Every structure is written in structure tokens, then in C-alpha cells.
Amino acid sequence: MTTKDDGATQIRAYPDGPILVRGDFQLLDEHGDPVPAPRGTIALCRCGRTAIPPFCDGTHTLPRHTAAS
């Protein structure tokens, strides 16, 4: 199936990964203020481990270390 890129917003959640947002959108913070989006496609963090919130930095792909008991 092919889709026409008409600028419509597309949101896709990836298993164990980020939420990708493409198209015409405005990203707002918890106060309703605009958050600058660096490009027309952004990846939003879902794991909470990113160093650049709210954007994904790929940290979710790193192994989690736990203390041995």
C-alpha cells in the first residue's frame, strides 16, 4: 500500500522504541507553550531515559544494568 505525503500528521509508536511524529504538527509542553521541533519528523521518548527530553536519543537500545544480589 502506498500513501500520498500530503503533510498530514502521522503518529506511529514503535514497540520498545519511540513515538515517531511526521508531517504538519505543533509540539506543546505541559503549559501549552510551543517546543521547537528540530525537523519535520521527530522521535519522542517513551522510556524516560533520554538525555534530551522530550526527544528520543536512542538510549532505549542500551542494555539496562542491574546490581547482582
Distance bins in CASP14 RR format, pairs under 12 A and 6 or more apart:
PFRMAT RR
TARGET T0000
AUTHOR 0000-0000-0000
RMODE 2
METHOD distances of the structure
MODEL  1
3 10 0 0 0 0 1 0 0 0 0 0 0
3 22 0 0 0 0 0 1 0 0 0 0 0
3 23 0 0 0 0 0 1 0 0 0 0 0
4 10 0 0 0 0 0 1 0 0 0 0 0
5 22 0 0 0 0 1 0 0 0 0 0 0
5 23 0 0 0 0 1 0 0 0 0 0 0
5 24 0 0 0 0 0 1 0 0 0 0 0
5 40 0 0 0 0 0 1 0 0 0 0 0
5 41 0 0 0 0 0 1 0 0 0 0 0
6 22 0 0 0 0 0 1 0 0 0 0 0
6 23 0 0 0 0 1 0 0 0 0 0 0
6 24 0 0 0 0 1 0 0 0 0 0 0
7 21 0 0 0 0 0 1 0 0 0 0 0
7 22 0 0 0 0 1 0 0 0 0 0 0
7 23 1 0 1 0 0 0 0 0 0 0 0
7 24 1 0 1 0 0 0 0 0 0 0 0
7 25 0 0 0 0 1 0 0 0 0 0 0
7 40 0 0 0 0 1 0 0 0 0 0 0
7 41 0 0 0 0 0 1 0 0 0 0 0
8 21 0 0 0 0 0 1 0 0 0 0 0
8 22 0 0 0 0 1 0 0 0 0 0 0
8 23 1 0 0 1 0 0 0 0 0 0 0
8 24 1 0 0 1 0 0 0 0 0 0 0
8 25 0 0 0 0 1 0 0 0 0 0 0
9 19 0 0 0 0 0 1 0 0 0 0 0
9 20 0 0 0 0 0 1 0 0 0 0 0
9 21 1 0 0 1 0 0 0 0 0 0 0
9 22 1 0 0 1 0 0 0 0 0 0 0
9 23 1 0 1 0 0 0 0 0 0 0 0
9 24 1 0 1 0 0 0 0 0 0 0 0
9 25 1 0 1 0 0 0 0 0 0 0 0
9 26 0 0 0 0 1 0 0 0 0 0 0
9 27 0 0 0 0 0 1 0 0 0 0 0
9 37 0 0 0 0 0 1 0 0 0 0 0
9 40 0 0 0 0 0 1 0 0 0 0 0
9 41 0 0 0 0 0 1 0 0 0 0 0
9 42 0 0 0 0 0 1 0 0 0 0 0
10 19 0 0 0 0 0 1 0 0 0 0 0
10 20 1 0 0 1 0 0 0 0 0 0 0
10 21 1 0 0 1 0 0 0 0 0 0 0
10 22 1 0 1 0 0 0 0 0 0 0 0
10 23 1 0 0 1 0 0 0 0 0 0 0
10 24 0 0 0 0 1 0 0 0 0 0 0
10 25 0 0 0 0 1 0 0 0 0 0 0
10 40 0 0 0 0 0 1 0 0 0 0 0
10 41 0 0 0 0 1 0 0 0 0 0 0
10 42 0 0 0 0 0 1 0 0 0 0 0
11 18 0 0 0 0 0 1 0 0 0 0 0
11 19 1 0 0 1 0 0 0 0 0 0 0
11 20 1 0 0 1 0 0 0 0 0 0 0
11 21 1 0 1 0 0 0 0 0 0 0 0
11 22 1 0 0 1 0 0 0 0 0 0 0
11 23 0 0 0 0 1 0 0 0 0 0 0
11 25 0 0 0 0 1 0 0 0 0 0 0
11 27 0 0 0 0 0 1 0 0 0 0 0
11 41 0 0 0 0 0 1 0 0 0 0 0
11 42 0 0 0 0 0 1 0 0 0 0 0
11 43 0 0 0 0 0 1 0 0 0 0 0
11 44 0 0 0 0 1 0 0 0 0 0 0
12 18 0 0 0 0 1 0 0 0 0 0 0
12 19 1 0 0 1 0 0 0 0 0 0 0
12 20 1 0 1 0 0 0 0 0 0 0 0
12 21 0 0 0 0 1 0 0 0 0 0 0
12 22 1 0 0 1 0 0 0 0 0 0 0
12 23 0 0 0 0 0 1 0 0 0 0 0
12 41 0 0 0 0 0 1 0 0 0 0 0
12 42 0 0 0 0 0 1 0 0 0 0 0
12 43 0 0 0 0 0 1 0 0 0 0 0
12 44 0 0 0 0 0 1 0 0 0 0 0
12 46 0 0 0 0 0 1 0 0 0 0 0
13 19 1 0 1 0 0 0 0 0 0 0 0
13 20 1 0 0 1 0 0 0 0 0 0 0
13 21 0 0 0 0 0 1 0 0 0 0 0
13 43 0 0 0 0 0 1 0 0 0 0 0
13 44 0 0 0 0 1 0 0 0 0 0 0
13 45 0 0 0 0 0 1 0 0 0 0 0
13 46 1 0 0 1 0 0 0 0 0 0 0
13 56 0 0 0 0 0 1 0 0 0 0 0
14 20 1 0 0 1 0 0 0 0 0 0 0
14 21 0 0 0 0 0 1 0 0 0 0 0
14 43 0 0 0 0 1 0 0 0 0 0 0
14 44 0 0 0 0 0 1 0 0 0 0 0
14 45 0 0 0 0 0 1 0 0 0 0 0
14 46 0 0 0 0 1 0 0 0 0 0 0
14 47 0 0 0 0 0 1 0 0 0 0 0
14 56 0 0 0 0 1 0 0 0 0 0 0
14 58 0 0 0 0 0 1 0 0 0 0 0
14 60 0 0 0 0 1 0 0 0 0 0 0
14 61 0 0 0 0 0 1 0 0 0 0 0
15 46 0 0 0 0 0 1 0 0 0 0 0
15 47 0 0 0 0 0 1 0 0 0 0 0
15 60 0 0 0 0 0 1 0 0 0 0 0
16 46 0 0 0 0 1 0 0 0 0 0 0
16 47 0 0 0 0 1 0 0 0 0 0 0
16 56 0 0 0 0 0 1 0 0 0 0 0
16 58 0 0 0 0 0 1 0 0 0 0 0
16 59 0 0 0 0 0 1 0 0 0 0 0
16 60 1 0 0 1 0 0 0 0 0 0 0
16 61 0 0 0 0 1 0 0 0 0 0 0
16 62 0 0 0 0 0 1 0 0 0 0 0
16 64 0 0 0 0 0 1 0 0 0 0 0
17 43 0 0 0 0 1 0 0 0 0 0 0
17 44 0 0 0 0 1 0 0 0 0 0 0
17 45 0 0 0 0 1 0 0 0 0 0 0
17 46 1 0 0 1 0 0 0 0 0 0 0
17 47 1 0 0 1 0 0 0 0 0 0 0
17 48 0 0 0 0 0 1 0 0 0 0 0
17 49 0 0 0 0 0 1 0 0 0 0 0
17 50 0 0 0 0 0 1 0 0 0 0 0
17 56 1 0 0 1 0 0 0 0 0 0 0
17 57 0 0 0 0 0 1 0 0 0 0 0
17 58 0 0 0 0 1 0 0 0 0 0 0
17 59 0 0 0 0 0 1 0 0 0 0 0
17 60 1 0 1 0 0 0 0 0 0 0 0
17 61 0 0 0 0 1 0 0 0 0 0 0
18 41 0 0 0 0 0 1 0 0 0 0 0
18 42 0 0 0 0 1 0 0 0 0 0 0
18 43 1 1 0 0 0 0 0 0 0 0 0
18 44 1 0 1 0 0 0 0 0 0 0 0
18 45 1 0 0 1 0 0 0 0 0 0 0
18 46 1 0 0 1 0 0 0 0 0 0 0
18 47 0 0 0 0 1 0 0 0 0 0 0
18 48 0 0 0 0 0 1 0 0 0 0 0
18 49 0 0 0 0 0 1 0 0 0 0 0
18 50 0 0 0 0 1 0 0 0 0 0 0
18 52 0 0 0 0 0 1 0 0 0 0 0
18 53 0 0 0 0 0 1 0 0 0 0 0
18 54 0 0 0 0 1 0 0 0 0 0 0
18 55 0 0 0 0 1 0 0 0 0 0 0
18 56 1 1 0 0 0 0 0 0 0 0 0
18 57 0 0 0 0 1 0 0 0 0 0 0
18 58 1 0 0 1 0 0 0 0 0 0 0
18 59 0 0 0 0 0 1 0 0 0 0 0
18 60 1 0 0 1 0 0 0 0 0 0 0
18 61 0 0 0 0 0 1 0 0 0 0 0
19 25 0 0 0 0 0 1 0 0 0 0 0
19 27 0 0 0 0 0 1 0 0 0 0 0
19 41 0 0 0 0 0 1 0 0 0 0 0
19 42 0 0 0 0 1 0 0 0 0 0 0
19 43 1 0 0 1 0 0 0 0 0 0 0
19 44 1 0 1 0 0 0 0 0 0 0 0
19 45 0 0 0 0 1 0 0 0 0 0 0
19 46 1 0 0 1 0 0 0 0 0 0 0
19 47 0 0 0 0 0 1 0 0 0 0 0
19 54 0 0 0 0 1 0 0 0 0 0 0
19 55 0 0 0 0 0 1 0 0 0 0 0
19 56 0 0 0 0 1 0 0 0 0 0 0
19 60 0 0 0 0 0 1 0 0 0 0 0
20 39 0 0 0 0 0 1 0 0 0 0 0
20 40 0 0 0 0 0 1 0 0 0 0 0
20 41 1 0 0 1 0 0 0 0 0 0 0
20 42 1 0 0 1 0 0 0 0 0 0 0
20 43 1 0 1 0 0 0 0 0 0 0 0
20 44 1 0 0 1 0 0 0 0 0 0 0
20 45 0 0 0 0 0 1 0 0 0 0 0
20 46 0 0 0 0 0 1 0 0 0 0 0
20 55 0 0 0 0 0 1 0 0 0 0 0
20 56 0 0 0 0 1 0 0 0 0 0 0
21 27 1 0 0 1 0 0 0 0 0 0 0
21 35 0 0 0 0 0 1 0 0 0 0 0
21 37 0 0 0 0 1 0 0 0 0 0 0
21 38 0 0 0 0 0 1 0 0 0 0 0
21 39 0 0 0 0 0 1 0 0 0 0 0
21 40 0 0 0 0 1 0 0 0 0 0 0
21 41 1 0 0 1 0 0 0 0 0 0 0
21 42 1 0 1 0 0 0 0 0 0 0 0
21 43 1 0 0 1 0 0 0 0 0 0 0
21 44 1 0 0 1 0 0 0 0 0 0 0
21 54 0 0 0 0 0 1 0 0 0 0 0
21 55 0 0 0 0 0 1 0 0 0 0 0
21 56 0 0 0 0 0 1 0 0 0 0 0
22 37 0 0 0 0 0 1 0 0 0 0 0
22 39 0 0 0 0 1 0 0 0 0 0 0
22 40 1 0 0 1 0 0 0 0 0 0 0
22 41 1 0 1 0 0 0 0 0 0 0 0
22 42 0 0 0 0 1 0 0 0 0 0 0
22 43 0 0 0 0 0 1 0 0 0 0 0
22 44 0 0 0 0 0 1 0 0 0 0 0
23 37 0 0 0 0 0 1 0 0 0 0 0
23 39 0 0 0 0 0 1 0 0 0 0 0
23 40 1 0 1 0 0 0 0 0 0 0 0
23 41 1 0 0 1 0 0 0 0 0 0 0
23 42 0 0 0 0 1 0 0 0 0 0 0
24 37 0 0 0 0 0 1 0 0 0 0 0
24 40 0 0 0 0 1 0 0 0 0 0 0
24 41 0 0 0 0 0 1 0 0 0 0 0
25 34 0 0 0 0 0 1 0 0 0 0 0
25 35 0 0 0 0 0 1 0 0 0 0 0
25 37 1 0 0 1 0 0 0 0 0 0 0
25 39 0 0 0 0 0 1 0 0 0 0 0
25 40 0 0 0 0 1 0 0 0 0 0 0
25 41 0 0 0 0 1 0 0 0 0 0 0
25 42 0 0 0 0 1 0 0 0 0 0 0
25 44 0 0 0 0 0 1 0 0 0 0 0
26 32 0 0 0 0 1 0 0 0 0 0 0
26 33 0 0 0 0 0 1 0 0 0 0 0
26 34 1 0 0 1 0 0 0 0 0 0 0
26 35 0 0 0 0 1 0 0 0 0 0 0
26 36 0 0 0 0 0 1 0 0 0 0 0
26 37 0 0 0 0 1 0 0 0 0 0 0
26 40 0 0 0 0 0 1 0 0 0 0 0
26 42 0 0 0 0 0 1 0 0 0 0 0
27 33 0 0 0 0 1 0 0 0 0 0 0
27 34 1 0 0 1 0 0 0 0 0 0 0
27 35 1 0 1 0 0 0 0 0 0 0 0
27 36 0 0 0 0 1 0 0 0 0 0 0
27 37 1 0 1 0 0 0 0 0 0 0 0
27 38 0 0 0 0 0 1 0 0 0 0 0
27 39 0 0 0 0 0 1 0 0 0 0 0
27 40 0 0 0 0 0 1 0 0 0 0 0
27 41 0 0 0 0 0 1 0 0 0 0 0
27 42 1 0 0 1 0 0 0 0 0 0 0
27 43 0 0 0 0 0 1 0 0 0 0 0
27 44 0 0 0 0 1 0 0 0 0 0 0
27 53 0 0 0 0 0 1 0 0 0 0 0
27 54 1 0 0 1 0 0 0 0 0 0 0
27 55 0 0 0 0 1 0 0 0 0 0 0
28 34 1 0 0 1 0 0 0 0 0 0 0
28 35 1 0 0 1 0 0 0 0 0 0 0
28 36 0 0 0 0 0 1 0 0 0 0 0
28 37 0 0 0 0 0 1 0 0 0 0 0
28 54 0 0 0 0 0 1 0 0 0 0 0
29 35 1 0 1 0 0 0 0 0 0 0 0
29 36 0 0 0 0 0 1 0 0 0 0 0
29 37 0 0 0 0 0 1 0 0 0 0 0
29 53 0 0 0 0 0 1 0 0 0 0 0
29 54 0 0 0 0 1 0 0 0 0 0 0
30 53 0 0 0 0 0 1 0 0 0 0 0
30 54 0 0 0 0 0 1 0 0 0 0 0
35 42 0 0 0 0 1 0 0 0 0 0 0
35 44 0 0 0 0 0 1 0 0 0 0 0
35 52 0 0 0 0 0 1 0 0 0 0 0
35 53 0 0 0 0 1 0 0 0 0 0 0
35 54 1 0 0 1 0 0 0 0 0 0 0
35 55 0 0 0 0 1 0 0 0 0 0 0
36 42 0 0 0 0 0 1 0 0 0 0 0
36 54 0 0 0 0 0 1 0 0 0 0 0
36 55 0 0 0 0 0 1 0 0 0 0 0
37 43 0 0 0 0 0 1 0 0 0 0 0
37 44 0 0 0 0 0 1 0 0 0 0 0
37 54 0 0 0 0 0 1 0 0 0 0 0
37 55 0 0 0 0 1 0 0 0 0 0 0
38 52 0 0 0 0 1 0 0 0 0 0 0
38 54 0 0 0 0 0 1 0 0 0 0 0
38 55 1 0 0 1 0 0 0 0 0 0 0
38 56 0 0 0 0 0 1 0 0 0 0 0
39 55 0 0 0 0 0 1 0 0 0 0 0
41 55 0 0 0 0 0 1 0 0 0 0 0
41 56 0 0 0 0 0 1 0 0 0 0 0
42 52 0 0 0 0 0 1 0 0 0 0 0
42 54 0 0 0 0 1 0 0 0 0 0 0
42 55 1 0 0 1 0 0 0 0 0 0 0
42 56 0 0 0 0 1 0 0 0 0 0 0
42 57 0 0 0 0 0 1 0 0 0 0 0
43 50 0 0 0 0 1 0 0 0 0 0 0
43 52 0 0 0 0 0 1 0 0 0 0 0
43 53 0 0 0 0 0 1 0 0 0 0 0
43 54 0 0 0 0 1 0 0 0 0 0 0
43 55 1 0 0 1 0 0 0 0 0 0 0
43 56 1 1 0 0 0 0 0 0 0 0 0
43 57 0 0 0 0 1 0 0 0 0 0 0
43 58 0 0 0 0 1 0 0 0 0 0 0
43 59 0 0 0 0 0 1 0 0 0 0 0
43 60 0 0 0 0 0 1 0 0 0 0 0
43 61 0 0 0 0 0 1 0 0 0 0 0
44 50 0 0 0 0 1 0 0 0 0 0 0
44 52 0 0 0 0 0 1 0 0 0 0 0
44 53 0 0 0 0 1 0 0 0 0 0 0
44 54 1 0 1 0 0 0 0 0 0 0 0
44 55 1 0 0 1 0 0 0 0 0 0 0
44 56 1 0 0 1 0 0 0 0 0 0 0
44 57 0 0 0 0 0 1 0 0 0 0 0
44 58 0 0 0 0 0 1 0 0 0 0 0
44 60 0 0 0 0 0 1 0 0 0 0 0
45 51 0 0 0 0 1 0 0 0 0 0 0
45 52 0 0 0 0 1 0 0 0 0 0 0
45 53 1 0 0 1 0 0 0 0 0 0 0
45 54 1 0 0 1 0 0 0 0 0 0 0
45 55 1 0 0 1 0 0 0 0 0 0 0
45 56 1 0 1 0 0 0 0 0 0 0 0
45 57 1 0 0 1 0 0 0 0 0 0 0
45 58 0 0 0 0 1 0 0 0 0 0 0
45 59 1 0 0 1 0 0 0 0 0 0 0
45 60 1 0 0 1 0 0 0 0 0 0 0
45 61 0 0 0 0 0 1 0 0 0 0 0
46 53 0 0 0 0 0 1 0 0 0 0 0
46 54 0 0 0 0 1 0 0 0 0 0 0
46 55 0 0 0 0 0 1 0 0 0 0 0
46 56 1 0 0 1 0 0 0 0 0 0 0
46 58 0 0 0 0 0 1 0 0 0 0 0
46 59 0 0 0 0 0 1 0 0 0 0 0
46 60 1 0 0 1 0 0 0 0 0 0 0
47 53 0 0 0 0 0 1 0 0 0 0 0
47 54 0 0 0 0 0 1 0 0 0 0 0
47 56 0 0 0 0 1 0 0 0 0 0 0
47 57 0 0 0 0 0 1 0 0 0 0 0
47 58 0 0 0 0 1 0 0 0 0 0 0
47 59 1 0 0 1 0 0 0 0 0 0 0
47 60 1 0 1 0 0 0 0 0 0 0 0
47 61 0 0 0 0 1 0 0 0 0 0 0
47 62 0 0 0 0 1 0 0 0 0 0 0
47 64 0 0 0 0 1 0 0 0 0 0 0
48 54 0 0 0 0 1 0 0 0 0 0 0
48 55 0 0 0 0 0 1 0 0 0 0 0
48 56 0 0 0 0 1 0 0 0 0 0 0
48 57 0 0 0 0 0 1 0 0 0 0 0
48 58 0 0 0 0 0 1 0 0 0 0 0
48 59 0 0 0 0 1 0 0 0 0 0 0
48 60 0 0 0 0 1 0 0 0 0 0 0
49 56 0 0 0 0 1 0 0 0 0 0 0
49 57 0 0 0 0 1 0 0 0 0 0 0
49 58 0 0 0 0 1 0 0 0 0 0 0
49 59 1 0 1 0 0 0 0 0 0 0 0
49 60 1 0 0 1 0 0 0 0 0 0 0
49 61 0 0 0 0 0 1 0 0 0 0 0
49 62 1 0 0 1 0 0 0 0 0 0 0
49 63 0 0 0 0 0 1 0 0 0 0 0
49 64 0 0 0 0 1 0 0 0 0 0 0
50 56 1 0 1 0 0 0 0 0 0 0 0
50 57 1 0 1 0 0 0 0 0 0 0 0
50 58 1 0 0 1 0 0 0 0 0 0 0
50 59 1 0 1 0 0 0 0 0 0 0 0
50 60 0 0 0 0 1 0 0 0 0 0 0
50 61 0 0 0 0 0 1 0 0 0 0 0
50 62 0 0 0 0 0 1 0 0 0 0 0
51 57 1 0 1 0 0 0 0 0 0 0 0
51 58 0 0 0 0 1 0 0 0 0 0 0
51 59 1 0 0 1 0 0 0 0 0 0 0
51 60 0 0 0 0 0 1 0 0 0 0 0
51 62 0 0 0 0 0 1 0 0 0 0 0
52 58 0 0 0 0 1 0 0 0 0 0 0
52 59 0 0 0 0 1 0 0 0 0 0 0
53 59 0 0 0 0 0 1 0 0 0 0 0
END
